[in-house]
Amino acid sequence: MEHLPKSDFDNMYNYVVGMQNCSGLRVMDINDTLSELEKGKSMARFGDGEMELIKGNSIGFQKANERLAKRLTQVLLSNHDENCMICVPDALVNFDNITDQSLDHWVRNMFVHYSDWQQYLSTEQIYGTTNVTRCYMRYKDKSNCLDWFQRLKKTWSDSKVILVEGEKSRIGIGNDMLDNASSVVRVLCPAENAFDKYDEIFNYVLSIADQHDIVLLALGPTATILAYDLSHKGIRALDIGHCDVEYSWCKLGVTKKVALTGKYVNNDEVDGGANSIKDVDDQNYQLQIIRKIL
C-alpha cells in the first residue's frame, strides 16, 4: 500500500472517518488524559504494536508470545478500572492536528485494524490517549507540546522514582526529564523481548516498591502489563514509553525523527536508531542502576 493512487488513499480515509463517526468509541485528548493522571491514576498504554501482538504477530522489539497476547487482551478488556487508566490511539476517534506523515500512517493502519480494536473496546468506557507520551512529533501545531511535557513531568515531581527501562533506553540522560524527582533508581531490562523476563521484573519491583512513591515504565508492551499489574497491588505505575525520545526531539526543535546519541530509538522509526549505541559515561546514571534483569 506504499504507493497508492490518491483516489485510493482518499477512499481509505473516508472509510476510516466513517468508522470514527459511527463507532461510539470515546478517547480523551491529551489535556483530559493529563488531567486524569493529575488525579493520581496509573496508566497502561496500547498502540499499534500491542494490537499486532494481540493478533499473534511479532513486532520489531518483541516476538510473538501467546501468554503476552492473552495478558494484553486481559488488560485491554479491563473496563471501568479505577486503578489504572487504559489508553488507546486517538486515531480511533479523529485525526485532529496531525502531520501529513502521521495521517498517512494512521489512515492505512486503521483501514486494516479498526475492526480489530472494536472487538476489545467498549462504548461505555472513556479511554485515555496513548499519545499522551507521544505528544510532539505527530502534531502540526506544536505550540502546546512543551506544556504537555511539563504537566506530565509533574506527575513524578518530588517523588522517589523506580524507573524500569530497556537497558539502552536511558530515560532522562541528556535532558531534564527526571530532574524534578527527589530520587531515581533504575532497573535495567532487555531492550528486546523483555516479556521473557516478566515474572522476574514484576517480583523485583514489587519487592522494593514500598520504599518508593511511583514506578515509571519504558519497556514496550511489557510495560503495559506491568503498569496494570502493579496498580492492582496498590502501586502507582505509569507506562511512559517513547516520552523521553519525544521530549528530546521537542527540546531539539526537530520536525523529523532523528537518532539520539546514546539512546535506543526503534529502527522502524529511525534508520539505525537502535544500532551501535555506546555506553554511557555518566557516573550518576551508573549509580542509579540497582538491578539488571537481562
C-alpha positions as CSV (number, residue, x, y, z in Angstrom):
1,M,0.0,0.0,0.0
2,E,3.0,2.3,0.0
3,H,2.3,3.9,-3.4
4,L,-1.4,4.0,-3.6
5,P,-3.0,6.5,-6.0
6,K,-4.5,9.5,-4.3
7,S,-8.0,8.3,-5.0
8,D,-7.4,5.0,-3.2
9,F,-6.0,6.8,-0.2
10,D,-9.0,9.1,-0.2
11,N,-11.2,6.1,-0.2
12,M,-9.4,4.7,2.8
13,Y,-9.5,8.0,4.6
14,N,-13.3,8.3,4.0
15,Y,-13.8,4.7,5.2
16,V,-11.9,5.3,8.5
17,V,-13.6,8.6,9.1
18,G,-16.9,6.9,8.7
19,M,-15.9,4.3,11.2
20,Q,-14.8,7.0,13.6
21,N,-18.1,8.8,13.3
22,C,-20.4,5.8,13.9
23,S,-18.3,3.6,16.3
24,G,-19.4,5.3,19.5
25,L,-15.9,5.0,20.9
26,R,-14.6,7.7,23.2
27,V,-10.9,8.6,23.6
28,M,-9.8,11.7,25.6
29,D,-7.5,14.2,24.1
30,I,-4.1,14.9,25.7
31,N,-5.3,17.6,28.1
32,D,-8.0,15.4,29.5
33,T,-5.7,12.4,29.8
34,L,-3.2,14.5,31.7
35,S,-6.0,15.7,34.0
36,E,-6.7,12.1,34.8
37,L,-3.1,11.5,35.6
38,E,-3.1,14.5,37.8
39,K,-5.8,12.8,39.9
40,G,-3.2,10.1,40.8
41,K,-4.2,7.3,38.4
42,S,-1.8,4.6,37.0
43,M,-1.6,4.3,33.2
44,A,-1.3,1.4,30.7
45,R,-0.9,2.3,27.0
46,F,-1.8,0.4,23.9
47,G,-0.6,1.3,20.4
48,D,-0.5,-0.4,17.0
49,G,2.3,-2.7,18.3
50,E,0.3,-4.0,21.1
51,M,-2.6,-4.8,18.7
52,E,-0.2,-6.7,16.4
53,L,0.9,-8.8,19.4
54,I,-2.7,-9.5,20.5
55,K,-3.3,-10.8,17.0
56,G,-0.3,-13.2,17.4
57,N,2.2,-11.2,15.3
58,S,5.7,-10.1,16.2
59,I,6.9,-6.5,16.2
60,G,10.4,-5.1,15.9
61,F,11.5,-5.4,19.5
62,Q,9.1,-8.1,20.8
63,K,8.5,-11.5,19.3
64,A,5.0,-13.0,19.3
65,N,4.2,-14.7,22.6
66,E,0.9,-16.5,23.5
67,R,1.0,-15.5,27.1
68,L,1.8,-11.9,26.2
69,A,-1.1,-11.8,23.8
70,K,-3.5,-13.2,26.5
71,R,-2.3,-10.7,29.1
72,L,-2.6,-7.7,26.7
73,T,-6.1,-8.8,25.9
74,Q,-7.0,-9.1,29.6
75,V,-5.7,-5.6,30.3
76,L,-7.4,-4.0,27.3
77,L,-10.8,-5.6,28.3
78,S,-10.5,-4.3,31.9
79,N,-13.3,-1.8,31.5
80,H,-14.1,0.9,34.1
81,D,-10.9,0.1,36.1
82,E,-10.4,2.7,38.8
83,N,-6.9,1.6,39.5
84,C,-5.4,2.0,36.0
85,M,-6.4,4.2,33.1
86,I,-6.3,2.3,29.8
87,C,-5.0,4.4,26.9
88,V,-5.6,3.7,23.2
89,P,-4.8,5.6,19.9
90,D,-6.8,8.7,19.5
91,A,-6.8,7.9,15.8
92,L,-9.8,5.8,16.7
93,V,-11.9,8.9,17.0
94,N,-10.2,11.7,15.0
95,F,-7.2,12.8,13.1
96,D,-7.1,16.3,14.6
97,N,-3.9,18.4,14.3
98,I,-1.6,15.6,13.0
99,T,1.0,15.9,10.3
100,D,0.6,14.5,6.8
101,Q,3.1,11.8,7.6
102,S,1.2,10.8,10.7
103,L,-2.1,11.0,8.9
104,D,-0.8,8.6,6.2
105,H,0.4,6.1,8.8
106,W,-2.8,6.1,10.8
107,V,-5.3,6.1,7.9
108,R,-3.5,3.0,6.5
109,N,-3.3,1.4,9.9
110,M,-6.9,2.0,10.9
111,F,-8.2,0.9,7.4
112,V,-6.8,-2.5,8.2
113,H,-7.2,-2.7,12.0
114,Y,-10.2,-0.6,13.0
115,S,-12.4,-3.6,13.4
116,D,-9.8,-5.3,15.5
117,W,-9.9,-2.5,18.0
118,Q,-13.7,-2.6,18.1
119,Q,-13.6,-6.2,19.2
120,Y,-11.9,-5.2,22.5
121,L,-13.1,-1.7,23.3
122,S,-16.3,-0.6,25.0
123,T,-18.5,2.3,24.0
124,E,-19.3,2.6,27.7
125,Q,-15.8,3.5,28.7
126,I,-13.8,6.6,28.1
127,Y,-10.2,5.9,27.3
128,G,-7.1,8.0,27.7
129,T,-5.0,8.7,24.6
130,T,-1.8,6.7,24.1
131,N,-0.3,9.8,22.6
132,V,0.0,11.5,26.0
133,T,3.6,10.3,25.9
134,R,4.0,10.8,22.1
135,C,2.9,14.5,22.3
136,Y,5.3,16.2,19.9
137,M,6.4,14.8,16.6
138,R,3.0,13.8,15.2
139,Y,1.4,17.3,15.7
140,K,1.2,20.1,13.2
141,D,0.7,22.8,15.8
142,K,3.4,22.1,18.3
143,S,2.8,25.2,20.5
144,N,1.3,23.2,23.3
145,C,3.8,20.4,23.3
146,L,6.3,21.7,25.9
147,D,3.4,22.5,28.3
148,W,2.1,18.9,27.9
149,F,5.6,17.5,28.8
150,Q,5.8,19.8,31.8
151,R,2.4,18.6,33.0
152,L,3.5,15.0,32.6
153,K,6.7,15.6,34.4
154,K,4.8,17.0,37.4
155,T,3.4,13.5,37.9
156,W,6.6,12.4,39.5
157,S,7.7,15.8,40.9
158,D,9.4,15.4,44.3
159,S,8.8,11.6,44.2
160,K,11.0,8.7,44.8
161,V,11.0,7.0,41.4
162,I,11.7,3.4,40.3
163,L,12.5,3.5,36.6
164,V,12.0,0.2,34.8
165,E,13.5,0.6,31.3
166,G,15.2,-1.2,28.5
167,E,18.9,-1.4,29.1
168,K,19.6,1.2,26.3
169,S,16.6,3.5,26.8
170,R,18.5,5.8,29.3
171,I,15.5,7.8,30.2
172,G,16.5,11.3,31.4
173,I,20.1,11.1,30.2
174,G,20.9,14.2,28.1
175,N,17.7,16.0,29.2
176,D,15.9,17.2,32.3
177,M,13.1,14.6,32.1
178,L,13.7,13.3,35.7
179,D,15.4,16.2,37.3
180,N,12.3,17.1,39.4
181,A,12.2,13.7,41.1
182,S,13.6,13.5,44.6
183,S,15.4,10.3,43.7
184,V,15.7,7.8,40.9
185,V,16.7,4.2,40.9
186,R,16.9,2.2,37.7
187,V,16.0,-1.4,36.9
188,L,17.6,-2.3,33.5
189,C,15.8,-4.9,31.4
190,P,16.2,-6.4,28.0
191,A,15.9,-3.8,25.1
192,E,14.1,-6.5,23.1
193,N,11.8,-9.4,24.1
194,A,11.6,-8.1,27.7
195,F,8.4,-10.1,28.3
196,D,10.6,-13.2,28.6
197,K,11.7,-11.8,31.9
198,Y,8.3,-10.6,33.0
199,D,7.9,-12.5,36.3
200,E,11.4,-11.7,37.5
201,I,10.9,-8.0,36.7
202,F,7.5,-7.8,38.3
203,N,8.5,-9.6,41.5
204,Y,11.6,-7.5,41.9
205,V,9.8,-4.2,41.5
206,L,7.1,-5.4,43.9
207,S,9.8,-6.2,46.5
208,I,11.2,-2.7,46.6
209,A,8.0,-0.6,45.8
210,D,7.2,0.2,49.4
211,Q,10.5,2.2,49.6
212,H,9.4,4.5,46.7
213,D,6.5,6.6,45.5
214,I,6.0,5.8,41.8
215,V,7.1,3.4,39.1
216,L,7.9,4.7,35.7
217,L,8.0,2.1,32.9
218,A,9.6,2.3,29.5
219,L,9.6,-1.3,28.3
220,G,7.3,-1.6,25.3
221,P,4.3,-3.9,25.6
222,T,5.8,-5.4,28.8
223,A,5.3,-2.0,30.4
224,T,1.6,-2.1,29.5
225,I,1.1,-5.2,31.6
226,L,3.4,-4.2,34.4
227,A,1.5,-0.9,34.9
228,Y,-1.7,-2.7,35.2
229,D,-0.4,-5.5,37.5
230,L,1.4,-3.1,39.8
231,S,-1.6,-0.8,40.0
232,H,-3.6,-3.7,41.3
233,K,-1.0,-4.2,44.1
234,G,-1.6,-0.6,45.2
235,I,1.5,0.7,43.5
236,R,1.2,3.7,41.2
237,A,2.8,2.9,37.9
238,L,2.9,4.8,34.6
239,D,3.8,3.4,31.2
240,I,5.7,6.4,29.8
241,G,7.3,4.6,26.8
242,H,8.6,7.0,24.0
243,C,8.1,10.0,26.3
244,D,11.9,10.6,26.7
245,V,12.6,10.3,23.0
246,E,9.7,12.6,22.1
247,Y,10.8,15.1,24.8
248,S,14.4,15.1,23.4
249,W,13.0,15.8,19.9
250,C,10.9,18.6,21.3
251,K,13.9,20.2,23.1
252,L,15.9,19.9,19.9
253,G,13.1,21.5,17.9
254,V,13.4,19.0,15.1
255,T,10.5,18.3,12.8
256,K,11.7,14.8,11.6
257,K,12.6,11.9,13.7
258,V,16.3,11.6,14.3
259,A,18.7,9.2,16.0
260,L,19.6,10.3,19.6
261,T,23.2,9.8,20.8
262,G,23.3,7.1,23.4
263,K,19.6,6.2,23.3
264,Y,17.6,3.4,21.9
265,V,15.2,4.6,19.1
266,N,13.2,1.9,17.3
267,N,14.7,1.0,13.9
268,D,11.3,1.2,12.3
269,E,11.1,4.9,13.3
270,V,14.7,6.0,12.6
271,D,17.1,4.0,10.4
272,G,19.8,2.7,12.6
273,G,18.3,4.3,15.7
274,A,18.7,1.1,17.8
275,N,22.2,0.2,16.5
276,S,25.7,1.0,17.6
277,I,24.6,2.6,20.9
278,K,27.7,3.4,23.0
279,D,28.0,3.0,26.8
280,V,27.0,6.0,28.9
281,D,29.9,7.8,30.6
282,D,27.8,9.3,33.4
283,Q,28.6,8.4,37.0
284,N,25.2,9.5,38.3
285,Y,23.5,7.2,35.8
286,Q,25.7,4.3,36.8
287,L,24.9,4.9,40.5
288,Q,21.2,4.9,39.9
289,I,21.3,1.3,38.5
290,I,20.3,-1.0,41.3
291,R,19.4,-4.1,39.3
292,K,19.9,-5.6,35.9
293,I,17.5,-8.2,34.7
294,L,18.8,-9.2,31.3
